[in-house]
Amino acid sequence: MDNISLFCFLFLYRMPGNYKRTSTRKSWSQEDMTMAIEAVKENRMGWLLASKRFNVPQATLRRHFYSVPVNLGRFKPTFNEDMEKALVDHMLEFESRLFGFNTTELRKLAFEFAERLGLDHRFDKTEKIAGWDWLKGFKQRNPQISLRSPEPTSAARAKAFNKPQVMKFFSLLEKTLSDNGIQPHRIYNMDESGLNTVQKPPKVFASKGKKQVGAVTSEERGQHFTVVVCVNAIGNCVPPAIIIPRKNHKAEYFDGAPPGTLELCNPSGYMIGNLFLRWMRHFVASVNASVINKVLLILDGHTSHKNLDALEFAKANDVIMLCLPPHCTHRMQPTDVSFFGPLKAYYDREMATWMRNHPGRTVGLYQVASIFRRAYETAATVRNITSGFEKTGIYPLNPHIFPEEMYLPSEVTENELNDYEPFASTSSQPQQNHDECEDSTDAEEELNLGQTSHEQIFHSEGDATFKDVETSPSSPSILPPNVPALPSVLKQSNNIVKQMEVPTAPDKDVTPPDVGNSPLPLKQLSQNFVINLLKDPDVNISSCLLPIILESGSNSQRQLQSTTDQINADQRKINKPGSKVTGYILKEISPLPKSASTGKLRVQKKFSGSQVFTSSPFMSEIKAAAQQKKEKENRMSIKKQMQTKRVILKVMRFQTCN
């Protein structure tokens, strides 16, 4: 029994995952070796001096100088440096589109990558997955990547934050600032955020290895209330507002609140239209807006912010209300970017302090105002406020504040928002009713993708369409039965449609009647189409397309043959260092996520997008929508009255008959 236990111990100890290195070989760093080799190459040092200066063995320096270094030990890496670089680039490209790999997905991808390359590997062929030891070594060899916890991002935010929409907002912002001569101290941003009577406990010290660590909270779920914060671009604050979830106002709810706090009550605890009107009066009184001192108020498109009475009051007091693009506030609203994060962290900390100082008691609505005041005074610093305006590009004005990689998640859908111009419209009748909801948020604007037919996608004026090629009874087949339809292949590249039209060389002795409007012959169109498919490096297509175009011996078939030979030559370079074909194989194994729809991204509601709420056309649309809503309510009321009368008449007739 003792021998068996000793054997198991030695076996586990010798496993690669439990191996402890005992040799002192290769204790130098690769950076020192590189600098030593450069010093010898530039004749600045000899072998002995470079070895002593950079602390590398002289024999090892000579070997690395004259030949490719070899790996120590019996375990060889599965992928070379170029293959691992292609794998890392593929991972980071997916992560930039919000579709990052977890540990299991990465290990499965590595196994399939090695199988596709035909490499000799030691991965688990039964489970078809790479081991944890490989993942550990992969992370050590590539320190630029790390395992992170992603922040949940809704699909609506990923689709809506695109460059055309952001550029449209900044152009409207720049025009508003220049036309009205608004200075930085007159640029304000307001937003609401929800807090709770139950705090999120911070990290605490506990015994190492303890399975569960607890902290006392006020309640299980708690009660929700809303705070309204408004700040300007130079770091000043308008006194906040607190909305308590109660129907009737009580002064005790606001004991200890920040000075000048607007005290509001609503049964739901959320912002609604009539409360926003009261806040707008509070805002105008605080900033002293007038014709001489116009104020720009940047806010989101919440339904309560479109209250007609509040818009008329703001316009009468020269407050210009500029709406942010829908589903973009997580990146473009200053208070969301730099203020509410610290505020909520300080609020949780003050809640924990209050619970520690009042053991046995719980936090209710009577205590939240004083706790909020301490957190608000700590978070409302000039640095926190001004950094939000700077990071969003509002002040100083910087339309290119967001790097290109931030727009990559919106490219997954290959869609763009419709070009809204509501502030230039003269229509007084909206296309859709706008029902005001108390608890709705800007995330409730669902996005619909319009469908576009293949005929609209591939149609080019004056030329034969792809639909004609596909459905014409006299046209030759350009695909074998076992090859997928060409529309699905076309979706892998955006450049193919632009390359479809390749004009044929006209005869020197013949003058073409009208080259601009004459369509290409169907045969020539199919030739050019498949040639460009084979030339495009981003499209993976089989060479079985070669023998199905035209007659033997034609120029097009020879051109197709040369193109296919070139592709086959590239595929033979897969295992060579520095080859870019590994990137194509990774795209075959896990292609980039793309939406099946190809239409434009349409917003369901009429009143959305970057626009000025206090502009006359927009307010006319709001009035028309309110009038239409009122007429609808009147029609429904009349309909219910008629139904009630019919029921009464039926009852009277029944009683008369009896």
Legacy VTK file of the C-alpha trace (Angstrom):
# vtk DataFile Version 3.0
C-alpha trace
ASCII
DATASET POLYDATA
POINTS 658 float
0.000 0.000 0.000
2.870 2.336 0.820
4.519 1.632 -2.524
1.293 2.437 -4.386
0.896 5.724 -2.509
4.511 6.623 -3.240
4.010 5.803 -6.922
0.855 8.003 -7.107
2.684 10.846 -5.379
5.633 10.646 -7.774
3.303 10.415 -10.768
1.339 13.493 -9.755
4.522 15.352 -8.917
5.944 14.639 -12.372
2.853 15.938 -14.201
3.505 19.140 -16.239
1.000 21.109 -14.192
2.828 20.299 -10.933
6.360 20.461 -12.307
8.791 22.660 -10.398
11.830 23.813 -12.326
15.132 22.911 -10.659
17.623 23.781 -13.408
19.408 27.143 -13.516
19.681 27.079 -17.302
18.162 29.991 -19.210
17.878 32.135 -16.106
18.644 35.237 -18.188
15.948 37.376 -19.776
15.266 37.544 -23.492
15.647 41.331 -23.405
19.236 41.040 -22.110
20.060 38.475 -24.785
18.681 40.743 -27.519
20.701 43.739 -26.325
23.858 41.604 -26.106
23.411 40.356 -29.677
22.871 43.920 -30.925
26.018 45.106 -29.136
28.084 42.364 -30.791
26.555 43.014 -34.223
27.356 46.748 -33.995
30.972 45.981 -32.885
30.501 47.928 -29.675
31.529 44.958 -27.534
33.221 41.625 -27.851
31.852 38.252 -26.781
33.335 38.349 -23.281
32.425 41.959 -22.494
28.824 41.550 -23.804
28.451 38.357 -21.777
29.524 40.095 -18.560
27.688 43.360 -19.207
24.302 41.766 -19.925
24.733 38.740 -17.638
24.274 36.041 -20.293
26.485 32.951 -20.826
29.100 33.456 -23.530
28.465 30.094 -25.193
24.708 30.736 -25.250
25.318 34.189 -26.727
27.387 32.720 -29.541
24.756 30.058 -30.269
21.941 32.621 -30.407
24.062 34.889 -32.561
24.775 32.290 -35.252
21.672 30.080 -35.195
18.040 29.858 -34.200
17.708 29.073 -30.455
16.274 25.740 -29.430
13.775 25.035 -26.675
14.942 23.399 -23.479
13.297 20.217 -22.208
11.245 17.553 -23.935
8.018 19.592 -24.170
7.748 21.568 -27.402
5.264 24.436 -27.985
2.369 23.526 -30.247
2.200 26.867 -32.061
5.048 29.074 -33.186
5.157 32.820 -32.498
3.309 33.795 -35.687
0.501 31.324 -35.046
0.063 32.499 -31.463
0.098 36.114 -32.627
-2.672 35.318 -35.115
-4.624 33.619 -32.314
-4.198 36.624 -30.004
-5.240 39.065 -32.747
-8.322 36.946 -33.448
-9.267 36.951 -29.746
-8.830 40.703 -29.388
-10.867 41.367 -32.525
-13.771 39.364 -31.095
-13.425 41.146 -27.732
-13.560 44.559 -29.435
-16.931 43.518 -30.880
-18.184 42.447 -27.411
-17.990 38.729 -28.255
-14.901 37.764 -26.259
-13.768 34.170 -25.657
-13.872 32.515 -22.251
-11.368 29.876 -21.160
-13.324 26.915 -22.535
-13.985 28.553 -25.895
-10.325 29.522 -26.256
-9.139 25.991 -25.497
-11.565 24.532 -28.037
-10.464 27.078 -30.606
-6.810 26.154 -30.010
-7.553 22.454 -30.540
-9.425 23.041 -33.793
-6.725 25.460 -34.929
-4.023 22.834 -34.382
-6.104 20.168 -36.123
-6.755 22.401 -39.135
-3.048 23.210 -39.435
-2.111 19.541 -39.135
0.260 20.132 -36.220
1.549 17.499 -33.832
-0.049 18.348 -30.495
-0.728 16.779 -27.106
-4.269 18.128 -26.686
-7.186 15.981 -25.558
-8.515 14.376 -28.745
-11.435 12.755 -26.961
-12.906 15.997 -25.596
-11.424 18.010 -28.510
-10.026 20.680 -26.249
-6.620 22.035 -25.234
-5.438 21.553 -21.663
-5.162 23.978 -18.781
-1.379 23.755 -18.913
-1.383 25.081 -22.469
-3.690 27.936 -21.414
-1.394 28.835 -18.523
1.647 28.900 -20.798
-0.264 30.818 -23.464
-1.085 33.575 -20.963
2.535 33.729 -19.796
3.851 33.976 -23.355
1.349 36.724 -24.199
1.251 39.150 -21.253
-0.779 41.668 -23.274
-3.942 39.622 -22.649
-5.654 38.863 -19.352
-8.861 37.248 -18.132
-11.342 40.041 -17.357
-14.944 40.211 -16.145
-16.880 41.952 -18.935
-19.399 44.682 -18.254
-22.884 43.714 -19.469
-23.798 45.778 -22.542
-27.258 45.520 -24.063
-27.655 44.729 -27.752
-29.434 48.067 -28.229
-26.396 49.970 -26.932
-24.015 47.908 -29.060
-26.038 48.617 -32.211
-26.857 52.274 -31.589
-23.407 53.611 -30.683
-22.106 54.080 -34.224
-19.969 56.769 -35.788
-22.604 58.475 -38.043
-24.926 58.957 -35.075
-22.156 60.321 -32.844
-20.900 62.687 -35.555
-24.437 63.961 -36.081
-24.759 64.824 -32.376
-21.445 66.691 -32.312
-22.302 68.666 -35.451
-25.608 69.683 -33.860
-23.824 70.560 -30.594
-21.241 72.693 -32.400
-23.954 74.505 -34.376
-25.977 75.204 -31.199
-22.958 76.578 -29.319
-21.825 78.838 -32.173
-25.292 80.146 -33.076
-26.189 81.086 -29.499
-22.741 82.087 -28.198
-22.932 79.765 -25.205
-19.906 79.735 -22.885
-18.683 76.658 -20.955
-20.234 77.784 -17.660
-23.657 77.757 -19.409
-23.378 74.121 -20.619
-25.262 71.814 -18.238
-25.989 68.105 -18.122
-28.764 66.552 -16.049
-29.597 62.935 -15.389
-31.486 60.742 -12.960
-30.188 57.679 -11.175
-31.732 55.219 -8.767
-30.489 54.450 -5.267
-31.696 51.919 -2.728
-32.051 51.573 1.010
-29.930 48.383 0.843
-26.243 48.936 0.256
-23.785 46.788 -1.638
-21.255 45.618 0.991
-17.591 46.447 0.294
-14.754 43.954 0.533
-13.701 43.059 4.089
-10.803 41.124 5.587
-11.583 37.569 6.700
-9.848 34.268 7.390
-8.135 32.822 4.362
-9.934 29.734 3.085
-13.269 30.593 4.683
-16.036 29.515 2.325
-18.544 32.282 3.042
-18.033 35.825 4.308
-21.079 37.887 5.313
-21.909 41.530 5.992
-25.014 43.076 7.532
-27.351 44.966 5.178
-30.421 46.968 5.960
-33.031 44.708 4.326
-33.373 41.942 1.769
-34.608 44.066 -1.130
-35.096 47.594 0.145
-36.916 50.575 -1.390
-35.941 52.447 -4.523
-35.714 56.239 -4.765
-34.385 58.595 -7.455
-31.874 61.429 -7.313
-31.600 64.112 -10.012
-28.155 65.647 -10.554
-27.279 68.596 -12.798
-23.722 69.887 -13.341
-21.993 72.240 -15.773
-18.754 72.052 -17.771
-16.634 74.024 -15.289
-17.525 71.888 -12.245
-20.469 73.723 -10.646
-23.611 71.940 -9.439
-27.285 72.800 -9.377
-28.876 71.720 -6.040
-30.040 68.125 -6.539
-33.547 66.724 -6.385
-34.717 63.637 -4.493
-37.845 61.687 -5.499
-39.223 59.629 -2.595
-41.591 56.722 -3.454
-44.562 58.142 -1.566
-47.797 59.770 -2.667
-47.852 62.538 -0.058
-44.995 64.815 0.872
-43.520 64.740 4.398
-40.698 67.013 5.477
-39.160 64.235 7.592
-38.151 62.358 4.430
-35.689 65.124 3.521
-34.057 65.799 6.899
-30.322 66.258 6.379
-30.553 66.583 2.583
-28.057 68.826 0.710
-28.915 72.545 0.965
-31.413 73.699 -1.648
-32.562 70.154 -2.506
-35.814 69.970 -4.486
-38.184 67.718 -2.520
-40.367 65.550 -4.771
-42.677 62.592 -4.156
-44.150 60.038 -6.553
-45.676 56.620 -5.703
-43.310 54.845 -8.110
-40.223 56.769 -7.083
-39.373 57.587 -10.725
-39.326 60.786 -12.744
-42.556 61.677 -14.594
-43.688 64.611 -16.709
-45.189 66.866 -14.048
-42.190 66.312 -11.741
-39.856 67.245 -14.576
-41.777 70.519 -14.976
-41.175 71.261 -11.290
-37.502 70.420 -11.699
-37.265 72.690 -14.768
-38.570 75.621 -12.680
-36.000 74.746 -10.022
-33.252 74.668 -12.672
-34.194 78.019 -14.244
-34.265 79.678 -10.827
-30.822 78.266 -9.987
-28.982 79.185 -13.229
-30.819 82.503 -13.867
-31.385 81.790 -17.583
-32.450 84.743 -19.759
-32.286 86.077 -23.316
-28.821 87.467 -22.645
-27.591 84.371 -20.777
-28.904 81.402 -22.733
-28.340 77.975 -21.227
-27.695 74.671 -23.004
-29.122 71.669 -21.152
-27.922 68.264 -22.420
-30.102 65.348 -21.377
-31.278 61.925 -22.543
-34.485 61.094 -24.389
-36.524 59.847 -21.429
-40.260 60.205 -21.973
-40.686 62.538 -18.998
-38.245 65.014 -20.589
-40.690 65.572 -23.458
-43.457 66.986 -21.306
-45.067 69.782 -23.333
-45.492 72.190 -20.408
-41.829 71.726 -19.434
-40.684 72.322 -23.032
-42.742 75.512 -23.322
-41.421 76.753 -19.973
-37.812 76.019 -21.027
-38.252 77.798 -24.365
-39.837 80.827 -22.693
-36.798 81.107 -20.389
-34.191 80.571 -23.155
-33.133 77.085 -22.056
-32.014 75.065 -25.094
-32.602 71.364 -24.472
-30.323 69.122 -26.568
-31.080 65.407 -26.571
-28.343 62.784 -26.640
-28.543 59.935 -29.197
-30.588 56.936 -28.005
-28.709 54.147 -26.176
-25.459 56.154 -26.138
-25.582 57.712 -22.673
-23.122 55.153 -21.249
-20.398 56.846 -23.317
-21.721 60.336 -24.133
-23.401 61.583 -20.944
-20.932 63.289 -18.546
-22.776 62.369 -15.344
-22.923 58.697 -16.360
-19.248 58.636 -17.305
-17.623 60.254 -14.247
-20.150 61.244 -11.557
-22.667 58.523 -10.723
-20.013 55.811 -10.365
-18.185 57.566 -7.500
-21.502 58.760 -6.050
-22.883 55.228 -5.709
-19.599 53.923 -4.302
-19.546 56.659 -1.648
-23.241 56.080 -0.924
-22.626 52.363 -0.238
-19.687 53.275 1.977
-21.749 55.767 4.002
-24.548 53.205 4.323
-22.102 50.639 5.720
-20.755 53.235 8.165
-24.268 54.108 9.331
-25.117 50.424 9.888
-21.923 49.952 11.906
-22.663 52.998 14.067
-26.306 52.015 14.623
-26.313 48.269 15.340
-29.719 46.650 15.380
-31.334 49.380 13.287
-32.157 49.473 9.594
-31.986 52.242 7.005
-35.367 53.548 5.845
-36.624 56.427 3.750
-36.208 58.778 6.722
-32.420 58.263 6.792
-31.481 58.181 3.084
-31.402 61.979 2.631
-28.697 62.530 5.238
-26.677 59.549 3.985
-26.993 60.820 0.423
-25.763 64.255 1.455
-22.447 62.907 2.775
-21.900 60.850 -0.376
-22.924 63.727 -2.658
-20.554 66.207 -1.038
-17.685 63.742 -1.420
-18.411 62.903 -5.083
-19.289 66.412 -6.340
-15.721 67.584 -6.893
-14.607 69.826 -9.730
-12.273 67.144 -11.032
-14.990 64.472 -11.210
-17.431 66.775 -12.966
-15.081 68.343 -15.521
-13.520 64.984 -16.415
-16.957 63.770 -17.515
-17.346 66.622 -20.001
-13.786 66.087 -21.217
-14.091 62.306 -21.677
-17.317 62.692 -23.656
-15.876 65.392 -25.937
-18.532 67.974 -25.030
-16.079 70.452 -23.502
-13.504 71.029 -24.799
-15.381 70.175 -27.981
-13.783 67.096 -29.545
-15.933 65.095 -32.013
-13.133 62.524 -32.428
-12.777 61.747 -28.725
-13.889 58.128 -29.244
-11.342 55.823 -30.929
-12.358 53.669 -33.858
-12.393 50.455 -31.817
-15.327 51.789 -29.770
-17.475 51.687 -32.903
-16.598 48.067 -33.722
-19.569 46.499 -31.834
-21.984 48.422 -34.083
-20.228 47.072 -37.193
-21.293 43.532 -36.273
-24.791 44.261 -37.576
-23.533 46.053 -40.722
-26.473 48.453 -40.314
-26.787 52.195 -39.897
-29.466 54.367 -38.367
-31.804 56.323 -40.586
-30.841 59.940 -41.121
-33.243 61.808 -38.841
-33.804 65.504 -39.445
-36.662 66.295 -37.041
-35.525 69.869 -36.369
-35.860 70.714 -40.071
-39.292 69.185 -40.512
-42.400 71.325 -41.059
-44.953 68.555 -40.627
-47.433 69.079 -37.833
-48.871 65.550 -37.823
-46.645 62.793 -36.386
-46.673 59.354 -37.927
-47.151 57.528 -34.656
-48.797 58.201 -31.332
-46.477 59.111 -28.493
-47.873 57.738 -25.265
-46.242 59.046 -22.104
-45.306 56.351 -19.625
-44.211 57.086 -16.088
-41.806 54.190 -15.685
-40.372 53.998 -19.162
-36.688 54.566 -19.828
-34.612 55.345 -22.872
-33.733 51.649 -23.136
-37.372 50.869 -24.016
-36.949 52.120 -27.579
-36.758 48.782 -29.358
-34.740 48.587 -32.538
-36.117 46.908 -35.666
-33.999 45.816 -38.560
-35.501 46.434 -41.961
-35.265 43.581 -44.415
-33.846 44.161 -47.864
-34.184 41.741 -50.745
-31.269 40.341 -52.724
-32.499 42.237 -55.745
-32.033 45.554 -53.928
-28.583 44.576 -52.679
-27.042 43.367 -55.901
-28.916 45.545 -58.378
-26.804 47.979 -60.395
-28.467 50.435 -62.749
-28.120 49.405 -66.393
-26.571 45.997 -65.630
-27.898 42.492 -65.231
-28.845 41.782 -61.626
-27.875 38.717 -59.662
-31.541 37.795 -59.555
-31.554 37.729 -63.341
-28.558 35.376 -63.326
-30.215 33.139 -60.772
-33.698 32.925 -62.228
-33.200 33.299 -65.978
-34.154 29.999 -67.719
-31.532 30.402 -70.425
-28.616 31.341 -68.161
-25.970 28.678 -67.472
-25.537 27.522 -63.864
-22.528 29.141 -62.214
-22.587 26.976 -59.081
-22.599 23.204 -58.644
-25.395 21.619 -56.578
-23.159 21.033 -53.540
-21.859 24.627 -53.318
-23.795 27.133 -51.147
-25.793 29.883 -52.769
-23.763 32.910 -53.767
-25.684 35.400 -51.605
-24.411 33.660 -48.479
-20.862 33.817 -49.816
-21.254 37.470 -50.758
-22.133 38.458 -47.212
-18.575 37.636 -46.111
-17.136 40.627 -47.962
-18.294 44.190 -48.492
-15.962 44.816 -51.408
-17.369 42.214 -53.791
-20.364 44.231 -54.934
-18.082 47.126 -55.891
-15.876 44.776 -57.923
-18.665 42.990 -59.804
-18.711 45.368 -62.764
-15.533 44.747 -64.798
-15.893 46.334 -68.247
-14.839 44.225 -71.204
-12.229 45.534 -73.620
-14.065 46.698 -76.772
-12.886 45.910 -80.272
-10.575 48.576 -81.649
-12.425 48.752 -84.959
-15.906 48.827 -83.514
-17.319 51.860 -81.734
-19.535 50.918 -78.823
-23.032 52.399 -79.158
-23.460 53.437 -75.484
-21.036 51.980 -72.982
-22.541 53.816 -70.024
-25.994 52.220 -70.271
-25.307 48.877 -71.973
-25.322 45.897 -69.559
-22.481 43.396 -69.497
-23.143 40.044 -71.145
-24.379 37.427 -68.748
-21.396 35.197 -69.485
-18.888 37.974 -68.836
-20.700 38.971 -65.638
-20.441 35.452 -64.225
-16.742 35.283 -65.185
-15.848 38.534 -63.467
-17.990 37.654 -60.478
-16.183 34.372 -59.703
-12.740 35.834 -60.517
-13.221 38.557 -57.923
-14.505 36.000 -55.431
-11.297 34.013 -55.789
-9.095 37.113 -55.561
-10.702 38.440 -52.384
-8.588 37.273 -49.379
-11.488 37.643 -46.931
-13.736 35.168 -48.808
-13.155 31.448 -48.293
-14.433 29.674 -51.381
-13.596 26.282 -52.803
-11.740 25.863 -56.069
-14.593 23.683 -57.348
-15.954 26.813 -59.012
-13.207 26.567 -61.610
-14.570 24.034 -64.145
-18.120 25.371 -64.233
-17.576 28.655 -66.074
-17.653 28.837 -69.856
-15.944 26.715 -72.503
-12.518 25.108 -72.207
-9.584 27.090 -73.508
-11.168 30.507 -72.925
-9.194 33.416 -71.471
-11.455 33.583 -68.440
-10.859 29.939 -67.565
-7.105 30.426 -67.826
-7.425 33.482 -65.587
-9.448 31.436 -63.099
-6.828 28.678 -63.234
-3.994 31.102 -62.453
-5.984 32.631 -59.593
-6.746 29.194 -58.129
-3.094 28.131 -58.433
-2.087 31.238 -56.501
-4.593 30.417 -53.741
-3.322 26.840 -53.515
0.254 28.150 -53.293
-0.776 30.407 -50.410
-2.400 27.483 -48.614
0.832 25.484 -48.847
2.577 28.213 -46.817
0.454 27.619 -43.733
3.145 26.118 -41.512
5.845 28.613 -42.526
6.684 31.377 -40.015
5.239 34.762 -40.859
2.407 33.390 -42.960
-0.872 35.332 -42.903
-2.950 32.340 -43.968
-3.335 31.330 -40.320
-5.588 34.344 -39.864
-7.855 33.105 -42.642
-8.053 29.665 -41.039
-9.058 31.221 -37.716
-11.817 33.154 -39.492
-13.014 29.868 -41.001
-13.066 28.167 -37.603
-14.804 31.052 -35.791
-16.050 33.689 -38.243
-16.742 37.190 -37.014
-20.332 37.592 -35.769
-22.523 39.386 -38.275
-26.242 39.999 -38.436
-28.284 38.154 -41.053
-30.223 41.339 -41.792
-28.840 43.837 -44.279
-31.335 46.649 -43.981
-31.077 49.924 -42.120
-31.505 50.136 -38.383
-34.874 51.706 -37.701
-36.052 53.167 -34.432
-39.641 52.351 -33.648
-40.573 55.640 -32.003
-40.883 58.885 -33.899
-39.179 61.165 -31.385
-35.639 59.806 -31.128
-32.132 60.702 -32.194
-30.015 63.788 -31.552
-32.290 66.828 -31.666
-33.203 70.060 -29.922
-36.304 69.518 -27.799
-37.078 73.245 -27.580
-37.073 73.766 -31.379
-40.384 74.855 -32.907
-40.803 71.867 -35.291
-40.233 69.358 -32.506
-42.655 71.124 -30.161
-45.240 71.205 -32.961
-44.901 67.454 -33.292
-45.265 67.041 -29.527
-48.436 69.171 -29.560
-49.846 67.210 -32.477
-49.082 63.947 -30.703
-50.759 65.178 -27.515
-53.809 66.292 -29.492
-53.954 62.956 -31.259
-53.670 61.145 -27.941
-56.496 63.242 -26.498
-58.730 62.535 -29.505
-58.023 58.836 -29.160
-58.992 58.925 -25.485
-62.226 60.743 -26.394
-63.062 58.130 -29.016
-62.435 55.342 -26.538
-64.607 57.092 -23.948
-67.469 57.496 -26.422
-67.092 53.854 -27.445
-67.324 52.699 -23.813
-70.407 54.867 -23.251
-72.110 53.321 -26.293
-71.284 49.837 -25.060
-72.724 50.680 -21.640
-75.924 52.006 -23.236
-76.327 48.814 -25.287
-75.989 46.689 -22.154
-78.594 48.810 -20.341
-81.014 48.531 -23.294
-80.591 44.753 -23.402
-81.307 44.484 -19.678
-84.415 46.679 -20.011
-85.737 44.629 -22.941
-85.146 41.409 -21.020
-87.039 42.759 -17.994
-89.904 43.996 -20.235
-90.280 40.604 -21.916
-90.411 38.842 -18.567
LINES 1 659
658 0 1 2 3 4 5 6 7 8 9 10 11 12 13 14 15 16 17 18 19 20 21 22 23 24 25 26 27 28 29 30 31 32 33 34 35 36 37 38 39 40 41 42 43 44 45 46 47 48 49 50 51 52 53 54 55 56 57 58 59 60 61 62 63 64 65 66 67 68 69 70 71 72 73 74 75 76 77 78 79 80 81 82 83 84 85 86 87 88 89 90 91 92 93 94 95 96 97 98 99 100 101 102 103 104 105 106 107 108 109 110 111 112 113 114 115 116 117 118 119 120 121 122 123 124 125 126 127 128 129 130 131 132 133 134 135 136 137 138 139 140 141 142 143 144 145 146 147 148 149 150 151 152 153 154 155 156 157 158 159 160 161 162 163 164 165 166 167 168 169 170 171 172 173 174 175 176 177 178 179 180 181 182 183 184 185 186 187 188 189 190 191 192 193 194 195 196 197 198 199 200 201 202 203 204 205 206 207 208 209 210 211 212 213 214 215 216 217 218 219 220 221 222 223 224 225 226 227 228 229 230 231 232 233 234 235 236 237 238 239 240 241 242 243 244 245 246 247 248 249 250 251 252 253 254 255 256 257 258 259 260 261 262 263 264 265 266 267 268 269 270 271 272 273 274 275 276 277 278 279 280 281 282 283 284 285 286 287 288 289 290 291 292 293 294 295 296 297 298 299 300 301 302 303 304 305 306 307 308 309 310 311 312 313 314 315 316 317 318 319 320 321 322 323 324 325 326 327 328 329 330 331 332 333 334 335 336 337 338 339 340 341 342 343 344 345 346 347 348 349 350 351 352 353 354 355 356 357 358 359 360 361 362 363 364 365 366 367 368 369 370 371 372 373 374 375 376 377 378 379 380 381 382 383 384 385 386 387 388 389 390 391 392 393 394 395 396 397 398 399 400 401 402 403 404 405 406 407 408 409 410 411 412 413 414 415 416 417 418 419 420 421 422 423 424 425 426 427 428 429 430 431 432 433 434 435 436 437 438 439 440 441 442 443 444 445 446 447 448 449 450 451 452 453 454 455 456 457 458 459 460 461 462 463 464 465 466 467 468 469 470 471 472 473 474 475 476 477 478 479 480 481 482 483 484 485 486 487 488 489 490 491 492 493 494 495 496 497 498 499 500 501 502 503 504 505 506 507 508 509 510 511 512 513 514 515 516 517 518 519 520 521 522 523 524 525 526 527 528 529 530 531 532 533 534 535 536 537 538 539 540 541 542 543 544 545 546 547 548 549 550 551 552 553 554 555 556 557 558 559 560 561 562 563 564 565 566 567 568 569 570 571 572 573 574 575 576 577 578 579 580 581 582 583 584 585 586 587 588 589 590 591 592 593 594 595 596 597 598 599 600 601 602 603 604 605 606 607 608 609 610 611 612 613 614 615 616 617 618 619 620 621 622 623 624 625 626 627 628 629 630 631 632 633 634 635 636 637 638 639 640 641 642 643 644 645 646 647 648 649 650 651 652 653 654 655 656 657
